[in-house]
Amino acid sequence: YGPVVTERHRHRYEANEKFLDTLQQAGLVISAITQREKLTEMVELPREVHPWFVGVQFHPEFKSTPWDGHPLFTSYIKAALAHQAERSPSQKAAA
């Protein structure tokens, strides 16, 4: 993305600030916050912990079209395809 992300969102829930340090110490990465209120907008786990773990407060579906998916959706699909390609034939058959 870059240093500034502009997304449509509606905060009904938010991360409790009392637990943010504990979550970060456990490996959760807070990768986006609001400029004014400093609310958590996006969290991730490092790739060495999970191949694709992202949580967002915004609505990426509002910036998607059938021809141009939001970067989160296209990234998720690419990660799923890569994971599928890495699985052994016996793992694929069991699924």
Secondary structure, DSSP 8 states (H G I E B T S, - for coil): --S-----B--SS---HHHHHHHHHTT-EEEEE-TTT--EEEEE--TTT-SS-EEESB-GGGG--SSS--HHHHHHHHHHHHHHHHS-HHHHHH-
